[in-house]
């Protein structure tokens, strides 16, 4: 089991990685609250709310055509764009 201190260090490492992204990279989030949460945690990188842009797949395809790398951050709730995938038994 991972200790609380190790878990906190992991979170700090991830936040540092997000802050060190290339200017060409973009962070994809579901909506406004997700964008605000990143800002509260000190992440001031370019983000795009996929709910406002027609969903995850159109946004990702558009960015791929532009040659941009995207980091997808979702919280796996019922409105999550990943849930657009069909479910399989």
C-alpha positions as CSV (number, residue, x, y, z in Angstrom):
1,X,0.0,0.0,0.0
2,X,1.3,3.5,-0.8
3,X,1.8,5.9,2.0
4,X,0.0,9.3,2.2
5,X,3.3,11.0,1.8
6,X,4.2,9.0,-1.3
7,X,0.7,9.7,-2.8
8,X,1.1,13.4,-2.1
9,X,4.6,13.4,-3.8
10,X,3.1,11.6,-6.8
11,X,0.4,14.3,-7.1
12,X,3.0,17.1,-6.9
13,X,5.0,15.3,-9.6
14,X,2.0,15.1,-11.9
15,X,1.2,18.8,-11.3
16,X,4.8,19.7,-12.1
17,X,4.6,17.7,-15.3
18,X,1.4,19.5,-16.4
19,X,3.0,22.8,-15.7
20,X,6.1,21.8,-17.8
21,X,4.1,20.9,-20.9
22,X,5.2,22.4,-24.2
23,X,3.2,25.5,-25.3
24,X,1.9,23.5,-28.2
25,X,0.3,20.9,-25.9
26,X,-3.2,21.3,-24.7
27,X,-5.1,19.8,-21.7
28,X,-8.6,18.5,-22.5
29,X,-11.1,18.6,-19.7
30,X,-14.8,18.0,-19.5
31,X,-16.2,21.3,-18.4
32,X,-15.8,24.6,-16.6
33,X,-15.5,23.1,-13.1
34,X,-12.6,20.9,-14.3
35,X,-10.8,23.9,-15.7
36,X,-11.4,25.9,-12.5
37,X,-10.0,23.0,-10.4
38,X,-6.8,22.9,-12.5
39,X,-6.4,26.6,-12.0
40,X,-6.9,26.3,-8.2
41,X,-4.1,23.7,-8.2
42,X,-1.8,26.1,-10.1
43,X,-2.1,24.7,-13.6
44,X,-2.3,27.6,-15.9
45,X,-1.7,25.8,-19.2
46,X,-4.0,26.0,-22.2
47,X,-7.1,24.0,-21.7
48,X,-10.2,23.2,-23.8
49,X,-13.6,22.1,-22.4
50,X,-14.7,19.2,-24.6
51,X,-18.3,19.6,-23.6
52,X,-18.4,23.0,-25.2
53,X,-16.7,21.7,-28.4
54,X,-18.9,18.8,-29.4
55,X,-17.3,16.1,-27.4
56,X,-13.9,14.5,-26.9
57,X,-13.6,12.8,-30.3
58,X,-14.1,15.9,-32.6
59,X,-11.7,17.9,-30.4
60,X,-9.1,15.2,-30.4
61,X,-9.4,14.7,-34.2
62,X,-9.1,18.5,-34.8
63,X,-6.0,18.7,-32.6
64,X,-4.4,15.7,-34.4
65,X,-4.9,17.4,-37.7
66,X,-3.1,20.4,-36.3
67,X,-0.3,18.1,-35.1
68,X,-0.9,19.1,-31.5
69,X,-0.5,16.7,-28.5
70,X,-3.4,16.5,-26.0
71,X,-3.5,15.4,-22.4
72,X,-7.0,14.1,-21.6
73,X,-8.0,14.6,-18.0
74,X,-11.5,13.2,-17.2
75,X,-13.1,12.2,-13.9
76,X,-15.1,9.2,-15.2
77,X,-18.5,10.4,-14.2
78,X,-21.7,9.8,-16.1
79,X,-21.3,12.8,-18.3
80,X,-17.8,11.9,-19.2
81,X,-16.9,12.0,-22.9
82,X,-15.2,8.7,-22.6
83,X,-18.6,7.2,-21.9
84,X,-19.3,7.8,-25.6
85,X,-17.6,4.4,-26.2
86,X,-20.1,1.5,-26.7
87,X,-20.1,-0.9,-23.8
88,X,-19.1,-4.5,-24.4
89,X,-19.9,-7.5,-22.3
